[in-house]
Amino acid sequence: MSKPVLYYAKLSPPARAVLLTAKAIDLELELKPINLMKGEHLTPEFIKINPQHTIPTLVDGDAVVYDSHAICAYLVEKYANDDQLYPKDLVKRALVDARLHFDSGHLFARLRFLYEPILYYGSTDCSMDKIAYIQKCYEIMEQFLKTEPYLCGDVMTIGDFCCLAPVTSVNEVAPIDEFKFPNVLAWLTRMAELPYYMETNEEGAEELKNLFKEKLAENRGAK
């Protein structure tokens, strides 16, 4: 049976959430890199696969799945040996789903609000308001982690992967105060102990943070 194909970019937090999920369930993917800065996701060939022209995009036989949260859930449902990462129990699953929506509606959305204009449109706006807007997510996460080691309780889920990737991609420009958010920092340390963390997340997060700094300096120099 052929391997599922993942169109991805290492610098993309959503793509890295899928890579983390695949590693956690010991699933080998066929990886097809897409260069976002060169607009490879906007080619007619790629839009034919995914009309939203977003990455990650998964092709598994005849199935095409896009949106990282949907892909993570799909992979666990189809390929995992158990349901720990995405529970079948409705109450537990609802909590994981809530964390996925927290990422898409708040965490990654605010990262994108800061990063996208600078990376793609020549903006120089790295205002304290935008940074503080991201840091408000840490306040919420601190409460999620107040009595539990992971975002959904005492076991790791895809909710952790989907929130981990954006946090580690923005924690330099929007620092995590050790006194205000000790639980968030402890969670990051816990997640960084995963044996596959470095290759699936850290390298791409550093790549994105460096690119952001380079583009911001470039944009400011052009003004």
N, C-alpha and C positions, 0 to 999 in steps of 0.2 A: 504494500500500500504506500502511495506517495505521501511525502510529508506535507503538512499544511504550509502554505507560503505566506510569509509576512512581509508586506511592504512597510518599511520603517526608516527612521533616522535616529541615530544614537542620541542626538541632542534633544529629541522630542520627549518630554516627560510622559505623555500618554503611551508612546511606543515602548518606553522603558518599563512602564507598569505591566505591559503585556509580556515583555521579556522576563521580568521577575516571576510572573505567574507561570510561564512555560517552564522555567528552571525549577520552580517549586514542585511541579508535578512531573518533572523529569521527561518533558516532551521536547523532542528535537524539531525545530522549525527550519524550513528553507528560507533564509533571509535575503531579501532583495532591497538594498539600500536605495533611498530616494533623497536626492539633494534638494532640500527646500529652498536654499538660497539661490539656486539656479532655476527654480520654478519647475522642477521635474514632475511635481504633483499636479501641474496645470496642463500637461500634454493631453492631446485627444485620446491617446492610448490609455492613460491612467484614468481620465474622467469617464471613459467607457466602463471601467471596472467599478469606480466609485464616483458617482455624480457629485458628491460633496467635496471631492478632491482633498480629502483629509488623510492623514496618516496617524496611527497605524491602520492598515487595511489587511484583512485576512482572507485568503482564498483557500478553502478546504474542499477539494473536489468541486462539486457544483455550487457549493455554498460560498457566498461572499458576505463577510461581516465587517462592518466598520463602526467606529466609536470604540475607544479602548475599553470602556466599562463593559460593553456588550461582548467584546472579544474575550475579555478575562472570564466573564461568566460562562460563555460558550465553551471555552477550553476546559474549564473545571468540570462542567456538566458532561462533556463528551469524553475527556481523556483522563481525568483524575481517578485515583483508586478509592478515594473517599470524598466526602462533601465538606471537610473541615474549612476549606478556603471559601466556599460558597454554600452554606448549609441549606438543606432541603426543608428543614423546619421553618414554617412560615414566619414565626416571630423573629427567629434569628436571622433569617434571610432579609426581612424587612429592615433590620438594623444595618446589615451590610449595604443594602440598597440605599439607605439614608446616607451612609458615608460616601457612597459613589456619587450621589447627587450633591453632597457637600463639596466634593472635589470639583465636579463639573460646573456647579452653579456659583461657587464661592472661591475656592482655593486656586484652581487652574484658571478660572475666569479672571481673577485679579492679577495673576502672574501675566497672563496674556495682555491684559489692559496696560500693563507697564512695558512689557517686552516688545510686543508686536510693532508699535509705531516706531520704536528705535531700530529694530532689526530690519524692517522692510520699507519704512517711509521717511527716513531721514530725521526723525524727531530727536529733540534733545531734552524732552520732558521726563526727568527722573525726580519728580517733586516729592517732598516729604508727605504730601497728602496721599499719593499713590502708594508709597512705602508703608505708611500707617494703615492704609486700607488692607494691605496684605497681612500686616501684623495683627489685625483684628481677627483673622482666621486662627492665629496661634492661641488667642484667648479662648476661642471655642474648643480647639483641640485640647487645650490644657484641662478643660472640664471633662471632655471625653475620656481622658487618661487619668483622671483624679484618683480612681480606685482600681483601675485595671491596667495591665501591661500593654494591651493592644487597643486599637480604636473601637473594636466591637466586643471586648471582654478579655477573657484569659487565653484565647487562641488567636493566632494570626489569620487574617482573611485577605481577600483581594481588596478590601477597603483600605488595608494598610498599604498595599503596593501602590494603589492609585493615588493615595495622598502623599506617600513617601517621595515619589518622583518629582512632583512640583516643589515640595518644601525644600528638598536638597538642591533644587535648581535656582532658588531665589534667596537662600539663607545668607548670602553675603550682602546683597543690596538691601535686604530686609532682615536684619539680624534677629536672632532669637535670644532674648534677654534671659540669662541663666537664673535670675532672681524671680522674674515674672513667670517664666515658663519652664520650670525644672522637669515637669513631667514630659513635655514635648522633647526636650533634649535627651532625657533618659530613653524615650521611645526611639529616637533617632540612633542612639548608641546601640540599643537592642537590635534594631533592624540592620545596622551596619555589620553585625556579627554573622549575618547569613553568609555561607561560604561562597555564594554566587553574587554577592552584593557589588563587589568592585567591578567585575566585568559587565554586569547587566545595568548598573545604575550610576555608580560613582564616576566612571570615565565620561559618560555622556553628560552628566550634570556639570562636571568641570568644563567640558567642551562648550556647553551652552553659556555658562557664566563668563567664560573668557571671551566668547563671541560677543556677548552683550556689552562687556566693557570696551572691547575694540570698536564696535559700531558706535557706541555712545561717544567715545573720544573722536572718532572719525567725523561723526555728525556735528559735534561741537566745533571741530576745526574747520568745517566747511561753512560755518555761519559767518 
